[in-house]
């Protein structure tokens, strides 16, 4: 395998550490099995260079860890990775919830035959109309009016 060298400034390397950390988090945080090893491996590789950039305090590694490198509490507290993660979650939850509820409503509004007969454009337009109802609701009221209906 051919290797290629890339040069980074201190600031670029720190940004790379954060991007790789967040990428690995997105890929693996919810997994208990079948971890995405390629994401873990690049995370470990990038973190292994921390001492060369004067950022040893941001990574933890002991001989017994093998090729594994771990972000430290300092990394998580002194950088904006948790803030970025929280912002992502905050926005994503509203978007995903609106998408799921909008799609549910689409399938309640139209029969399977009607949906199958729709052009791609019609399907997405109708779905977007259903989703927009929830986007407006969440923007105006947040979770205030969200309830589970008891049958």
C-alpha positions in Angstrom: 0.0 0.0 0.0 1.4 3.4 -1.0 1.5 6.1 1.7 1.2 9.8 1.2 2.4 12.5 3.6 0.2 15.4 4.5 1.3 18.4 6.5 -0.9 20.1 9.0 -0.6 23.2 11.1 -1.3 22.9 14.8 -4.8 24.3 14.3 -5.5 22.1 11.3 -4.4 19.0 13.3 -6.6 19.9 16.2 -9.6 20.4 13.8 -8.7 17.0 12.3 -8.8 15.3 15.7 -12.2 16.8 16.4 -13.6 15.8 13.0 -12.3 12.2 13.3 -13.6 11.9 16.8 -17.0 13.1 15.8 -17.1 10.9 12.7 -16.2 7.9 14.8 -18.8 8.9 17.3 -21.5 9.1 14.6 -20.4 5.7 13.2 -20.0 3.8 16.5 -21.6 5.5 19.5 -24.8 3.5 19.4 -23.2 0.2 18.6 -22.6 -2.5 21.1 -21.5 -5.0 18.6 -20.2 -4.9 15.0 -18.2 -1.7 15.6 -17.0 0.1 12.4 -13.4 -0.9 12.8 -12.2 1.3 10.0 -13.5 4.4 11.8 -11.9 3.3 15.1 -8.6 2.6 13.3 -8.4 6.1 11.7 -9.4 7.6 15.0 -6.6 5.8 16.7 -4.1 6.7 13.9 -4.9 10.4 14.0 -4.9 10.5 17.8 -1.5 8.8 17.8 0.1 12.0 16.4 -1.1 14.2 19.3 2.3 14.3 21.0 3.9 15.6 17.8 1.6 18.5 17.8 2.0 19.2 21.5 -1.5 17.8 22.3 -0.6 14.8 24.5 -3.1 16.0 27.1 -5.8 15.2 24.5 -5.0 11.6 24.1 -4.5 8.6 26.4 -2.4 5.7 25.4 -0.6 3.0 27.4 1.5 0.1 26.1 -1.2 -2.3 27.1 -3.6 -0.5 24.8 -1.9 -1.8 21.7 -2.9 0.4 18.7 -5.8 2.0 20.6 -5.6 5.7 21.4 -8.4 7.4 23.4 -9.5 11.0 23.8 -9.0 12.3 27.3 -11.4 14.2 29.5 -9.3 17.3 28.6 -10.1 16.8 24.9 -13.8 16.5 25.6 -13.9 19.4 28.0 -11.5 21.9 26.4 -12.6 21.6 22.8 -16.0 22.2 21.4 -16.7 18.5 20.4 -19.5 18.1 22.9 -21.1 21.4 21.9 -20.9 20.4 18.3 -22.4 17.0 19.1 -25.2 18.6 21.2 -26.0 21.0 18.4 -26.1 18.2 15.9 -28.4 16.1 18.1 -30.7 19.1 18.8 -31.2 19.8 15.1 -31.3 16.2 14.0 -34.0 15.1 16.5 -36.5 17.7 15.1 -35.7 16.9 11.5 -35.9 13.2 12.0 -39.1 13.4 14.0 -40.8 15.6 11.4 -39.7 13.2 8.7 -41.0 10.1 10.5 -44.3 11.6 11.4 -44.7 13.2 8.0 -44.1 9.8 6.3 -46.6 8.1 8.7 -49.2 10.7 7.8 -48.5 10.2 4.1 -49.2 6.5 4.4 -52.4 7.2 6.4 -53.6 9.8 3.9 -52.9 7.7 0.8 -53.4 4.0 0.1 -50.5 1.8 -0.9 -51.9 1.7 -4.5 -52.2 5.5 -4.6 -48.6 5.9 -3.4 -47.3 3.3 -5.9 -49.1 5.2 -8.7 -47.5 8.5 -7.7 -44.6 9.8 -9.7 -41.4 10.4 -7.8 -42.1 14.1 -7.9 -45.6 13.7 -6.6 -44.5 11.4 -3.8 -41.9 13.8 -2.5 -44.2 16.8 -2.9 -46.9 15.0 -0.9 -44.4 13.8 1.7 -43.0 17.3 2.0 -46.5 18.7 2.7 -46.9 16.2 5.5 -43.5 16.9 6.9 -43.9 20.7 6.8 -46.9 20.4 9.2 -44.5 19.0 11.8 -41.7 21.3 11.0 -43.9 24.3 11.6 -45.4 22.8 14.8 -41.9 22.0 16.3 -40.6 25.4 15.3 -43.5 27.2 17.0 -44.2 24.9 20.0 -41.3 22.5 20.4 -42.4 19.5 22.4 -45.1 21.4 24.3 -48.0 19.9 22.3 -46.6 16.5 21.6 -48.6 13.7 23.2 -49.1 10.0 22.8 -52.7 9.3 22.0 -54.3 6.6 24.1 -56.7 4.4 22.1 
